[in-house]
C-alpha cells in the first residue's frame, strides 16, 4: 500500500487540483448585461424576465413560471397561494436546508419533520404518510443533493389524504422523473438560483405550476398585488381583498444570466451525468464506500453535489468518516466535505423554539449525517473524466489503509 499523503506520502493529485470557480461565466452574457444596463429597463415584468419565466417552466414541463428574489420566498409564496396558514401542518424532510422548514413558520403553520430514505436521503414516503394528521395541509418533498424524491409514491399519498404538494427543487434544475420535469408533479415547484446552485444569478427563485389560478395568486403575492405583465404606474386589475402580498421581485439582469444558463442546461446536465455515472460505478467497487442512490425513476439526474457514503463498520477501530475526509483531502482533493452536519432543526441558524415545530422521525438521516455522508463539489462533475478517475484513486488509496 502507498503511504497516505496525510502521513507524509506522495499525493494522488501531485500538483493539487484546480476545480475552477463557480459559477461558470460567459463573455456573451456579459455583453447582454451591458446592453440591459444601458437600456435603463431593469425590472418590473421586463421582457427578459417574462421570457425566462416561461422558458424555465416549459423546460420542466409546467405551464407557468413566476420569477422571484430567492428560493425561500418561493416556498413561502407557494404555501400562501395554497391557503396554508395558522393551525395547519406542513410535512418536511428532517434533512434539508433550513429554508424548507422555515417557510411553514413564515405563514404561521407548523413544520413536521420526517425521516429520509437510507439510499436516496430524500423524504421517506412511509414516514410522510405516518405523520399525516387532520391538520396536515401540505408536504414539501426535497430533491436532495443528487437524487429525486419518490414523486409517484409521495404524490399518490398526498392525493389520497387531500394534501397539497410543493416540490423543493433547489438542487434539481433540469432533473426528470420518468421523462417529466421535476417541479411539475406537485401543485407547485420551487427552485432556488442562489450562488451555489446548479443555475445561479447570485440570488433568485422560481415557482412553476400548471394551475392558472394558482399562478395568478403566486404572482400577486410576490409582486405587491399586481397582475401578470402589469406596467409600473399603469392601471391593472386590483388584487383580491386582504391579499397579504409582498415585493419579492427580481431583476432583468438576473433573468438574463439565468436564461443563458438555461440554454446550456441540457448539455451541462449530460456532462455531469456521465461523470456521475462513472463515480457511481467505480466508487462502489471500493470496500466500505457507496454513493447516494439516484431517484428510482430519475431519467435525467441533476447534481447539486455528488453524495458518497462511508460504511463505519468497514473502518478500522478508531477511524471515522471525518478521518476519511481529511485523508482524501490531504491527497489534494480539497473539495470533499461533510455537508450541513446536522438535521434541519439542529442546524446553527435554526432558532425556532420546539413548541413551533414537531419532530416525527429522523433516525435514518441522522445516522447518515453523523457517520456516513461525504459530499463532492459539483465542479468535480463539470471537469474532465481524468479528474474523477483520480478522485476514485484517492478514495481507494485511503480505504486500503483505513478499511478493515
VOPADREN-487624 format. One record per residue (C-alpha): residue number from 1; residue in three letters; x, y, z. Coordinates in Angstrom, 3 decimals. Each point is the difference from the previous one (the first is absolute). Last residue first. Example, Ala and Ser with C-alpha at 12.3 -4.5 7.8 and 13.67 -1.06 7.14 Angstrom:
(2; SER; (13.670; -1.060; 7.140))
(1; ALA; (-1.370; -3.440; 0.660))
This chain:
(404; UNK; (-10.574; -3.342; 7.832))
(403; UNK; (0.026; 3.233; -1.969))
(402; UNK; (2.246; 2.927; 0.951))
(401; UNK; (3.070; -0.838; -2.088))
(400; UNK; (-1.599; -1.531; -3.091))
(399; UNK; (-2.846; 2.445; 0.583))
(398; UNK; (2.318; 3.001; -0.469))
(397; UNK; (1.495; -1.310; -3.250))
(396; UNK; (-3.387; -0.889; -1.451))
(395; UNK; (-1.416; 3.403; 0.911))
(394; UNK; (2.933; 1.773; -1.660))
(393; UNK; (-0.199; -2.229; -3.088))
(392; UNK; (-3.690; 0.798; -0.355))
(391; UNK; (0.873; 3.710; 0.085))
(390; UNK; (2.750; -0.672; -2.546))
(389; UNK; (-2.511; -1.538; -2.401))
(388; UNK; (-2.312; 2.959; 0.515))
(387; UNK; (2.800; 2.308; -1.144))
(386; UNK; (0.678; -2.138; -3.066))
(385; UNK; (-3.687; 0.220; -0.948))
(384; UNK; (0.396; 3.725; -0.674))
(383; UNK; (-1.823; 2.691; 1.989))
(382; UNK; (-3.622; 0.897; 0.698))
(381; UNK; (-0.619; -2.986; 2.284))
(380; UNK; (2.827; 0.912; 2.388))
(379; UNK; (-1.352; 3.572; -0.068))
(378; UNK; (-3.165; -1.219; 1.716))
(377; UNK; (1.953; -0.285; 3.287))
(376; UNK; (0.409; -3.482; 1.481))
(375; UNK; (-1.992; -0.869; 3.103))
(374; UNK; (0.792; -2.560; 2.701))
(373; UNK; (-2.844; -1.544; 2.002))
(372; UNK; (0.424; -2.993; 2.312))
(371; UNK; (0.273; 0.442; 3.761))
(370; UNK; (-1.748; 3.102; 1.266))
(369; UNK; (-2.053; 0.964; -3.029))
(368; UNK; (-0.994; -3.549; -0.941))
(367; UNK; (-0.936; -0.790; 3.624))
(366; UNK; (-2.100; 3.173; 0.151))
(365; UNK; (-1.644; -0.937; -3.288))
(364; UNK; (-1.249; -3.339; 1.282))
(363; UNK; (-0.962; 1.190; 3.498))
(362; UNK; (-2.196; 2.961; -0.995))
(361; UNK; (-3.673; -0.590; 0.808))
(360; UNK; (-2.965; 2.115; 1.183))
(359; UNK; (1.674; 3.206; 1.125))
(358; UNK; (-2.559; 2.730; 0.598))
(357; UNK; (0.368; 3.764; -0.434))
(356; UNK; (-0.903; 3.243; 1.797))
(355; UNK; (0.105; -1.380; 3.556))
(354; UNK; (3.638; -0.980; -0.560))
(353; UNK; (1.133; 3.654; -0.256))
(352; UNK; (1.053; 1.183; -3.449))
(351; UNK; (3.676; 0.977; -0.191))
(350; UNK; (1.361; -2.013; -2.925))
(349; UNK; (3.218; 1.762; -1.039))
(348; UNK; (2.161; -2.525; 1.854))
(347; UNK; (-1.599; -3.032; -1.603))
(346; UNK; (-1.741; -2.273; 2.497))
(345; UNK; (-3.494; 0.480; -1.461))
(344; UNK; (1.251; -0.884; -3.477))
(343; UNK; (1.896; -3.196; 0.765))
(342; UNK; (3.674; 0.613; 0.594))
(341; UNK; (3.414; 0.219; -1.687))
(340; UNK; (-0.949; 2.274; -2.861))
(339; UNK; (2.401; -1.724; -2.377))
(338; UNK; (2.912; -2.285; 0.949))
(337; UNK; (2.583; 1.069; -2.576))
(336; UNK; (1.978; -0.941; -3.090))
(335; UNK; (1.315; 3.031; -1.881))
(334; UNK; (3.733; -0.175; 0.777))
(333; UNK; (0.842; -3.180; -2.007))
(332; UNK; (3.741; 0.494; 0.550))
(331; UNK; (0.729; -3.359; 1.663))
(330; UNK; (-0.465; 1.887; 3.275))
(329; UNK; (-3.638; 0.424; -1.006))
(328; UNK; (-0.426; -3.773; -0.093))
(327; UNK; (1.669; -0.354; 3.405))
(326; UNK; (-2.114; 2.677; 1.671))
(325; UNK; (-3.227; -1.402; -1.433))
(324; UNK; (0.911; -3.557; 1.075))
(323; UNK; (0.884; 1.170; 3.507))
(322; UNK; (-3.327; 1.834; 0.275))
(321; UNK; (-1.827; -3.190; -1.033))
(320; UNK; (1.575; -1.720; 2.978))
(319; UNK; (3.039; -2.102; 0.955))
(318; UNK; (0.502; -1.247; 3.564))
(317; UNK; (-0.470; -3.646; -0.863))
(316; UNK; (0.614; -0.621; -3.716))
(315; UNK; (-2.800; 1.065; -2.301))
(314; UNK; (-2.510; -2.303; -1.713))
(313; UNK; (-2.606; 0.364; 2.783))
(312; UNK; (0.071; 3.767; -0.525))
(311; UNK; (-1.241; -0.466; -3.593))
(310; UNK; (1.078; 3.144; -1.835))
(309; UNK; (-2.462; 1.645; -2.363))
(308; UNK; (0.423; 2.250; -3.035))
(307; UNK; (-2.484; 2.646; -1.181))
(306; UNK; (0.861; 2.120; -3.044))
(305; UNK; (-1.000; 3.653; 0.283))
(304; UNK; (-2.817; 1.999; -1.584))
(303; UNK; (-0.394; -2.839; -2.483))
(302; UNK; (-2.848; -0.442; -2.471))
(301; UNK; (-1.135; -3.425; -1.098))
(300; UNK; (-1.850; -0.397; -3.278))
(299; UNK; (-2.083; -3.192; -0.093))
(298; UNK; (-0.607; -0.052; 3.753))
(297; UNK; (-2.398; -2.870; 0.704))
(296; UNK; (1.513; -1.345; 3.227))
(295; UNK; (1.756; 3.273; 0.780))
(294; UNK; (3.789; -0.158; -0.060))
(293; UNK; (1.558; -2.013; 2.829))
(292; UNK; (2.564; 1.817; 2.133))
(291; UNK; (3.322; -1.748; -0.386))
(290; UNK; (1.876; -2.819; 1.719))
(289; UNK; (3.417; -0.586; 1.556))
(288; UNK; (0.875; -2.725; 2.529))
(287; UNK; (1.736; -2.260; -2.523))
(286; UNK; (0.783; 1.989; -3.184))
(285; UNK; (-2.027; -1.248; -2.985))
(284; UNK; (-2.764; 2.460; 0.870))
(283; UNK; (2.378; 2.849; -0.782))
(282; UNK; (0.435; -1.227; -3.580))
(281; UNK; (-3.603; -0.345; -1.152))
(280; UNK; (-1.489; 3.030; 1.752))
(279; UNK; (3.021; 2.124; -0.961))
(278; UNK; (-0.322; -0.944; -3.683))
(277; UNK; (-3.729; 0.710; -0.018))
(276; UNK; (0.708; 3.364; 1.642))
(275; UNK; (2.473; 0.902; -2.750))
(274; UNK; (-2.570; -0.820; -2.675))
(273; UNK; (-2.777; 1.791; 1.876))
(272; UNK; (2.110; 3.152; 0.380))
(271; UNK; (0.626; 0.095; -3.748))
(270; UNK; (-3.680; -0.608; -0.800))
(269; UNK; (-1.135; 2.641; 2.489))
(268; UNK; (2.320; 2.580; -1.594))
(267; UNK; (-1.366; -0.716; -3.482))
(266; UNK; (-3.618; 0.181; 1.148))
(265; UNK; (0.665; 3.123; 2.095))
(264; UNK; (1.757; 2.094; -2.647))
(263; UNK; (-2.982; 2.138; -1.086))
(262; UNK; (-1.109; 0.071; 3.630))
(261; UNK; (3.332; 1.600; 0.915))
(260; UNK; (-0.583; 2.780; -2.547))
(259; UNK; (-3.505; 0.498; 1.399))
(258; UNK; (1.423; 0.128; 3.517))
(257; UNK; (2.368; 2.893; -0.668))
(256; UNK; (-2.759; 1.861; -1.853))
(255; UNK; (-2.539; -0.501; 2.791))
(254; UNK; (2.503; 1.247; 2.573))
(253; UNK; (0.563; 3.220; -1.928))
(252; UNK; (-3.713; 0.472; -0.692))
(251; UNK; (-0.658; 0.222; 3.714))
(250; UNK; (-1.724; -1.895; 2.843))
(249; UNK; (-3.242; 0.909; 1.713))
(248; UNK; (-0.930; -1.268; 3.463))
(247; UNK; (-2.075; 3.030; 0.969))
(246; UNK; (-2.611; -1.473; 2.289))
(245; UNK; (-3.698; -0.919; -0.043))
(244; UNK; (-2.497; -0.649; 2.789))
(243; UNK; (-3.120; -0.106; -2.197))
(242; UNK; (-2.653; 1.502; 2.264))
(241; UNK; (-2.403; 0.728; -2.892))
(240; UNK; (1.076; -1.527; -3.303))
(239; UNK; (2.564; 1.997; -1.976))
(238; UNK; (-1.134; 2.785; -2.335))
(237; UNK; (-0.035; -0.464; -3.786))
(236; UNK; (2.502; 2.343; -1.602))
(235; UNK; (0.467; 3.749; -0.376))
(234; UNK; (3.502; 1.173; -1.014))
(233; UNK; (2.579; 1.360; 2.455))
(232; UNK; (2.381; -2.921; -0.535))
(231; UNK; (-1.146; -2.214; -2.822))
(230; UNK; (-1.958; -3.172; 0.684))
(229; UNK; (1.200; -3.204; -1.652))
(228; UNK; (-1.620; -2.343; 2.502))
(227; UNK; (-2.355; 1.696; 2.441))
(226; UNK; (1.348; 2.351; 2.649))
(225; UNK; (-0.703; -0.802; 3.655))
(224; UNK; (3.365; 0.968; 1.471))
(223; UNK; (1.882; -2.217; -2.505))
(222; UNK; (0.618; -3.214; 1.962))
(221; UNK; (-3.527; -0.587; 1.264))
(220; UNK; (-1.423; 1.180; -3.329))
(219; UNK; (2.092; -2.411; -2.034))
(218; UNK; (-0.718; -2.946; 2.284))
(217; UNK; (-3.729; 0.755; -0.117))
(216; UNK; (-0.027; 0.179; -3.820))
(215; UNK; (1.997; -3.219; -0.319))
(214; UNK; (-2.303; -1.773; 2.421))
(213; UNK; (-2.967; 0.958; -2.195))
(212; UNK; (1.823; -1.161; -3.133))
(211; UNK; (0.926; -3.403; 1.434))
(210; UNK; (2.953; -1.362; -2.000))
(209; UNK; (2.543; 1.067; 2.602))
(208; UNK; (3.526; 1.384; 0.279))
(207; UNK; (1.400; 2.150; 2.792))
(206; UNK; (3.428; 1.497; -0.623))
(205; UNK; (2.842; 1.392; 2.097))
(204; UNK; (2.799; 2.539; -0.089))
(203; UNK; (3.412; 0.708; 1.478))
(202; UNK; (3.572; -0.028; -1.276))
(201; UNK; (-1.377; -0.551; -3.489))
(200; UNK; (0.150; -3.761; 0.311))
(199; UNK; (-0.832; -3.228; -1.796))
(198; UNK; (1.517; -3.058; 1.683))
(197; UNK; (-0.142; 1.857; 3.332))
(196; UNK; (2.834; 1.436; 2.088))
(195; UNK; (-0.785; 3.687; -0.584))
(194; UNK; (-3.764; -0.233; 0.588))
(193; UNK; (-2.258; -0.835; -2.972))
(192; UNK; (-2.624; -1.889; 2.016))
(191; UNK; (-2.920; -2.000; -1.409))
(190; UNK; (-3.528; -0.694; 1.284))
(189; UNK; (-2.474; -2.282; -1.786))
(188; UNK; (-3.699; 0.483; 0.685))
(187; UNK; (-3.023; -2.339; 0.069))
(186; UNK; (2.369; -2.947; -0.163))
(185; UNK; (1.177; -1.895; -3.061))
(184; UNK; (1.291; 2.939; -2.067))
(183; UNK; (2.870; 0.945; 2.295))
(182; UNK; (2.162; -2.759; -1.417))
(181; UNK; (-0.221; -0.240; -3.773))
(180; UNK; (-1.570; -3.039; -1.635))
(179; UNK; (1.991; -2.808; -1.631))
(178; UNK; (-0.818; -2.599; 2.636))
(177; UNK; (1.211; 2.509; 2.602))
(176; UNK; (2.138; 2.737; -1.576))
(175; UNK; (2.667; 2.290; 1.458))
(174; UNK; (0.648; 3.345; -1.723))
(173; UNK; (0.641; 2.014; 3.149))
(172; UNK; (0.060; -2.418; 2.939))
(171; UNK; (1.656; 1.405; 3.108))
(170; UNK; (-2.547; 2.747; 0.790))
(169; UNK; (-2.808; -2.260; -1.212))
(168; UNK; (-2.224; 0.216; 3.080))
(167; UNK; (-3.226; -1.552; -1.273))
(166; UNK; (-3.125; 1.498; 1.567))
(165; UNK; (-2.723; -2.635; 0.333))
(164; UNK; (-3.499; 0.614; 1.412))
(163; UNK; (-1.546; -2.644; 2.285))
(162; UNK; (-3.452; -1.470; -0.667))
(161; UNK; (0.841; -3.306; 1.709))
(160; UNK; (-0.004; -2.280; -3.057))
(159; UNK; (1.423; 2.786; -2.183))
(158; UNK; (2.949; 0.430; 2.347))
(157; UNK; (0.655; -3.744; 0.128))
(156; UNK; (-0.030; -0.191; -3.811))
(155; UNK; (2.247; 3.063; -0.270))
(154; UNK; (2.537; -1.507; 2.407))
(153; UNK; (-0.036; -3.408; -1.681))
(152; UNK; (0.442; 1.231; -3.556))
(151; UNK; (2.384; 2.810; 0.975))
(150; UNK; (2.564; -2.210; 1.739))
(149; UNK; (2.457; 2.805; 0.800))
(148; UNK; (2.564; 0.767; -2.712))
(147; UNK; (3.670; -0.482; 0.785))
(146; UNK; (3.268; 1.902; -0.275))
(145; UNK; (0.077; 2.421; 2.924))
(144; UNK; (-3.631; -0.302; 1.198))
(143; UNK; (-3.190; 0.155; -2.025))
(142; UNK; (-2.072; 1.339; 2.885))
(141; UNK; (-3.569; -1.088; 0.791))
(140; UNK; (-2.118; 2.862; 1.381))
(139; UNK; (-3.340; -1.271; 1.317))
(138; UNK; (-3.218; 1.963; 0.474))
(137; UNK; (-3.147; 0.447; 2.096))
(136; UNK; (0.483; -2.461; 2.860))
(135; UNK; (-2.388; 0.969; 2.824))
(134; UNK; (-2.016; -3.243; -0.154))
(133; UNK; (3.314; -1.825; 0.570))
(132; UNK; (2.635; -1.358; -2.393))
(131; UNK; (3.263; -1.137; 1.628))
(130; UNK; (-0.270; -3.682; -0.961))
(129; UNK; (-0.523; 0.983; -3.641))
(128; UNK; (3.239; 1.970; -0.141))
(127; UNK; (1.989; -2.706; 1.794))
(126; UNK; (-1.272; -2.508; -2.564))
(125; UNK; (0.976; 2.318; -2.869))
(124; UNK; (3.567; 0.365; 1.375))
(123; UNK; (1.155; 3.523; -0.878))
(122; UNK; (3.322; 0.081; -1.867))
(121; UNK; (3.237; -1.618; 1.290))
(120; UNK; (0.005; -2.106; -3.229))
(119; UNK; (1.109; -3.340; 1.500))
(118; UNK; (-0.960; 0.306; 3.684))
(117; UNK; (-3.317; 1.687; -0.790))
(116; UNK; (-0.702; 3.057; 2.093))
(115; UNK; (-1.710; 0.670; 3.314))
(114; UNK; (-2.784; 2.442; 0.807))
(113; UNK; (-0.122; 3.552; 1.360))
(112; UNK; (-3.347; 1.721; 0.610))
(111; UNK; (0.024; 3.736; -0.744))
(110; UNK; (-2.818; 1.890; 1.752))
(109; UNK; (-1.832; 2.777; -1.849))
(108; UNK; (0.135; 3.779; 0.543))
(107; UNK; (0.918; 0.927; -3.588))
(106; UNK; (3.670; 0.649; 0.829))
(105; UNK; (0.072; -3.129; 2.165))
(104; UNK; (-0.920; -2.151; -3.010))
(103; UNK; (2.928; 1.549; -1.942))
(102; UNK; (2.478; -0.609; 2.843))
(101; UNK; (0.214; -3.757; -0.491))
(100; UNK; (0.899; 0.116; -3.673))
(99; UNK; (2.210; 3.053; 0.632))
(98; UNK; (2.038; -2.050; 2.534))
(97; UNK; (1.864; -1.950; -2.658))
(96; UNK; (-1.119; -3.603; -0.068))
(95; UNK; (0.050; -3.071; 2.203))
(94; UNK; (-3.056; -0.535; 2.196))
(93; UNK; (-2.128; 0.169; -3.138))
(92; UNK; (-3.154; 2.169; 0.080))
(91; UNK; (-3.655; -0.552; 0.939))
(90; UNK; (-2.054; 3.184; 0.191))
(89; UNK; (-2.527; 0.375; 2.811))
(88; UNK; (-2.866; 2.486; 0.108))
(87; UNK; (-1.247; 1.987; 3.007))
(86; UNK; (1.236; 3.304; -1.398))
(85; UNK; (0.375; 0.040; -3.782))
(84; UNK; (0.067; -2.030; -3.209))
(83; UNK; (-2.398; 1.327; -2.646))
(82; UNK; (1.775; -1.468; -3.023))
(81; UNK; (1.149; 3.481; -1.068))
(80; UNK; (1.488; 0.507; 3.468))
(79; UNK; (1.937; -3.274; -0.246))
(78; UNK; (1.367; 0.899; -3.435))
(77; UNK; (0.959; 3.483; 1.211))
(76; UNK; (2.027; -1.377; 2.920))
(75; UNK; (1.793; -2.517; -2.200))
(74; UNK; (0.709; 2.626; -2.680))
(73; UNK; (1.249; 2.506; 2.585))
(72; UNK; (2.516; -2.563; 1.245))
(71; UNK; (1.174; -0.663; -3.534))
(70; UNK; (1.002; 3.604; -0.613))
(69; UNK; (-1.023; 3.378; -1.521))
(68; UNK; (-2.789; -1.295; -2.191))
(67; UNK; (-0.865; -1.211; -3.511))
(66; UNK; (-3.475; -1.462; -0.560))
(65; UNK; (-0.333; -2.873; -2.492))
(64; UNK; (-3.020; -1.455; -1.788))
(63; UNK; (-0.893; -3.021; -2.109))
(62; UNK; (2.177; -2.716; 1.538))
(61; UNK; (2.126; -2.559; -1.849))
(60; UNK; (3.330; 0.896; 1.665))
(59; UNK; (1.414; 1.673; -3.115))
(58; UNK; (-3.389; 1.677; -0.471))
(57; UNK; (0.208; 1.625; 3.441))
(56; UNK; (3.516; 1.277; -0.705))
(55; UNK; (-1.040; 1.390; -3.385))
(54; UNK; (-3.044; 1.823; 1.395))
(53; UNK; (1.941; 1.583; 2.854))
(52; UNK; (2.915; 0.854; -2.317))
(51; UNK; (-2.268; 1.771; -2.486))
(50; UNK; (-1.771; 2.068; 2.654))
(49; UNK; (3.245; 0.945; 1.728))
(48; UNK; (1.660; 0.973; -3.290))
(47; UNK; (-2.956; 2.182; -1.045))
(46; UNK; (-0.219; 1.811; 3.318))
(45; UNK; (-2.714; -0.733; 2.546))
(44; UNK; (1.167; 2.755; 2.357))
(43; UNK; (3.790; 0.227; -0.357))
(42; UNK; (3.071; 1.331; -1.801))
(41; UNK; (-1.100; 2.143; -2.883))
(40; UNK; (2.737; 2.668; -0.110))
(39; UNK; (1.003; -1.331; -3.449))
(38; UNK; (3.679; 0.709; 0.754))
(37; UNK; (0.053; -2.621; 2.731))
(36; UNK; (-1.760; -2.524; -2.173))
(35; UNK; (2.610; 0.514; -2.715))
(34; UNK; (2.783; -0.615; 2.525))
(33; UNK; (-1.766; -3.128; 1.238))
(32; UNK; (-0.149; -1.324; -3.559))
(31; UNK; (3.741; 0.496; -0.409))
(30; UNK; (0.711; -1.758; 3.320))
(29; UNK; (-2.122; -2.924; -1.134))
(28; UNK; (2.068; -0.273; -3.190))
(27; UNK; (3.192; -0.075; 2.086))
(26; UNK; (-1.179; -3.084; 1.942))
(25; UNK; (0.446; -0.800; 3.690))
(24; UNK; (-0.048; -3.358; 1.791))
(23; UNK; (-1.241; 0.224; 3.581))
(22; UNK; (2.188; -0.871; 1.757))
(21; UNK; (3.754; 0.174; -0.367))
(20; UNK; (2.369; -2.634; -1.278))
(19; UNK; (0.530; -3.525; 1.283))
(18; UNK; (3.733; 0.524; 0.347))
(17; UNK; (1.585; -3.165; 1.297))
(16; UNK; (3.312; -0.465; 1.771))
(15; UNK; (3.255; -0.614; -1.845))
(14; UNK; (0.459; -3.573; 1.221))
(13; UNK; (-3.742; -0.679; 0.061))
(12; UNK; (0.440; -3.528; 1.340))
(11; UNK; (2.320; 1.529; 2.585))
(10; UNK; (3.323; -1.533; 0.978))
(9; UNK; (0.326; -1.217; 3.590))
(8; UNK; (0.419; 2.101; 3.149))
(7; UNK; (-2.639; -1.573; 2.232))
(6; UNK; (-2.861; 2.140; -1.431))
(5; UNK; (1.406; -0.874; -3.418))
(4; UNK; (-0.742; -3.658; 0.689))
(3; UNK; (2.832; -2.482; -0.478))
(2; UNK; (-0.638; -2.215; -2.993))
(1; UNK; (-1.156; -3.531; 0.785))
